[in-house]
Amino acid sequence: MNLCQIIFTKLEQAIEDKDMISKGVEALTENHDIMNNRAYLLEKANDELIQVINGKDEEINNLRDAITELIEQLHAADGGPKYVPAKGDAVDHALADYLNSNKEAAKYRVLFIRESEGVYQFGSKKIYIKIEGDKVLSIRNLEMLNSNDFVVRVGGGYMTIRELLENVAPAEYEKLTKYTKNSTYFFSRK
């Protein structure tokens, strides 16, 4: 092999290498453009989600303001609006009778949110109430009680409705009023 052939072979190899590198650069450039487009689309989606979140934050603040206003109206009114029981729910009717006929309990009506028959969200706590016939039944020992003394299950323990309203309700009510003014989370749905 003479020197010209060696140089020509090297030149051909260099041209092939250049073509291969050029194709690699083109592929990288194309991938770069694809990634830039994806990044743009992700950034656009992120901006849209931030707008949705901001809208929901505003909605939450408006609802908090409305709750605070309703609580203030409840205090201003003579006993506030009555607790309205769910139709066909004997437990809810017994609870409504108690709350609507007891002036001390009237302040805490807002804490009772019925989830299903006998199950209530009471502020941040879930409570259970059961009745049999026209009497409210104690879950603890199945004894018949007057509606003024019915027993509720709170967590793992039991207490009368009076004890609930005297001992638990003030703290739950305070949580609710603080929540509506400046807290992010209140109700736990675990």
C-alpha positions in Angstrom: 0.0 0.0 0.0 1.4 3.3 -1.0 1.1 6.6 0.9 -1.7 7.9 -1.3 -3.8 4.8 -0.7 -3.2 5.1 3.1 -4.2 8.9 3.0 -7.2 8.1 0.8 -8.4 5.3 3.2 -7.9 7.6 6.2 -9.9 10.4 4.4 -12.7 8.0 3.7 -12.7 6.8 7.3 -12.7 10.5 8.5 -15.7 11.3 6.2 -17.6 8.2 7.5 -16.8 9.3 11.1 -18.0 12.8 10.3 -21.2 11.6 8.8 -21.8 9.3 11.8 -21.1 12.2 14.2 -23.4 14.5 12.2 -26.2 12.0 12.4 -25.6 11.7 16.2 -25.7 15.5 16.6 -28.9 15.6 14.5 -30.5 12.9 16.7 -29.4 14.8 19.9 -30.7 18.0 18.5 -34.0 16.3 17.7 -34.2 14.8 21.2 -33.3 18.2 22.7 -36.1 19.8 20.8 -38.5 17.1 21.9 -37.4 17.5 25.5 -37.8 21.3 25.3 -41.3 20.9 23.9 -42.2 18.4 26.8 -40.7 20.8 29.3 -42.8 23.7 27.9 -45.9 21.5 28.0 -45.2 20.5 31.6 -44.5 24.1 32.6 -47.8 25.1 31.0 -49.7 22.4 32.8 -48.0 23.4 36.0 -49.1 27.0 35.5 -52.7 25.9 34.9 -52.7 23.7 38.0 -51.4 26.6 40.1 -54.3 28.7 38.8 -56.7 26.0 39.8 -55.1 25.8 43.2 -55.3 29.5 43.7 -59.0 29.4 42.7 -59.6 26.6 45.2 -57.8 28.6 47.9 -60.0 31.5 47.2 -63.1 29.3 47.3 -61.9 27.8 50.7 -61.4 31.3 52.1 -64.9 32.3 51.0 -66.4 29.2 52.6 -64.5 29.9 55.8 -65.8 33.5 55.8 -69.3 32.1 55.2 -69.0 29.6 58.1 -67.7 32.4 60.4 -70.6 34.6 59.4 -73.1 31.7 60.0 -71.6 31.0 63.5 -71.9 34.7 64.3 -75.5 34.8 63.2 -76.1 31.7 65.3 -74.9 33.5 68.4 -76.8 36.7 67.5 -80.1 34.9 67.0 -82.2 33.7 70.0 -80.9 30.1 70.0 -80.1 30.3 66.3 -81.5 28.2 63.6 -83.0 24.9 64.6 -81.3 21.6 64.0 -83.3 20.0 61.2 -83.2 16.2 61.3 -83.0 13.9 58.3 -86.3 12.5 57.2 -86.9 8.9 58.4 -83.9 8.9 60.8 -85.1 8.3 64.3 -81.7 8.9 65.8 -81.4 12.3 64.1 -84.9 13.2 65.2 -84.0 12.3 68.9 -80.9 14.4 68.6 -82.8 17.3 67.0 -85.4 17.2 69.8 -82.6 17.4 72.4 -80.6 20.1 70.6 -83.6 22.3 69.8 -85.2 22.0 73.3 -82.0 22.6 75.3 -80.8 26.3 75.3 -77.3 25.2 76.5 -76.9 22.8 73.6 -78.1 25.4 71.0 -74.6 26.9 70.6 -73.2 23.5 69.6 -75.8 22.5 66.9 -73.3 23.6 64.3 -70.9 20.9 65.4 -73.2 18.0 64.5 -72.9 16.9 60.9 -74.8 13.8 60.1 -72.9 11.2 58.0 -75.4 8.3 58.2 -77.9 7.0 60.6 -76.4 7.2 64.1 -73.0 8.4 62.7 -72.0 12.1 63.1 -69.0 14.2 62.5 -68.8 16.3 65.7 -66.2 19.0 65.0 -63.1 16.9 64.4 -64.4 13.8 66.1 -66.6 11.0 64.8 -69.4 10.0 67.2 -72.0 7.2 67.2 -75.5 7.2 68.6 -78.1 4.4 68.6 -81.7 4.1 69.6 -84.2 1.3 70.1 -87.9 2.0 69.7 -88.5 5.6 70.9 -85.7 5.6 73.4 -82.1 6.3 72.7 -80.0 3.3 73.5 -76.6 3.2 75.2 -74.1 1.4 73.1 -72.0 0.7 76.1 -74.4 -1.5 78.1 -77.6 -1.5 76.1 -79.6 0.1 78.9 -82.6 2.2 78.1 -82.1 5.9 78.8 -84.2 9.0 78.6 -83.4 11.1 75.5 -81.9 13.7 77.9 -79.3 11.1 79.0 -78.5 9.2 75.8 -75.0 8.0 75.4 -72.7 8.6 72.5 -69.6 6.7 71.6 -66.6 9.0 71.0 -63.4 7.3 69.9 -63.1 4.3 72.2 -65.1 5.6 75.1 -68.7 6.5 76.0 -70.3 9.6 77.5 -73.8 11.1 77.8 -74.8 13.8 75.5 -74.6 16.2 78.4 -71.0 15.2 79.1 -70.2 15.5 75.4 -71.6 19.1 75.3 -70.0 20.1 78.6 -66.6 18.6 78.2 -65.9 18.1 74.5 -68.0 20.6 72.7 -66.3 23.8 73.9 -62.9 22.7 72.6 -64.4 21.5 69.3 -66.3 24.7 68.9 -63.1 26.7 69.6 -61.3 24.6 66.9 -64.1 25.3 64.5 -64.0 29.0 65.0 -60.2 29.1 64.8 -60.3 26.9 61.7 -62.7 29.2 59.9 -60.5 32.1 60.5 -56.9 30.9 59.9 -56.3 27.2 59.7 -55.7 25.0 56.7 -57.1 21.6 57.9 -59.7 20.8 60.5 -61.8 17.8 59.8 -60.0 14.5 59.7 -61.6 11.8 57.5 -59.3 8.9 58.3 
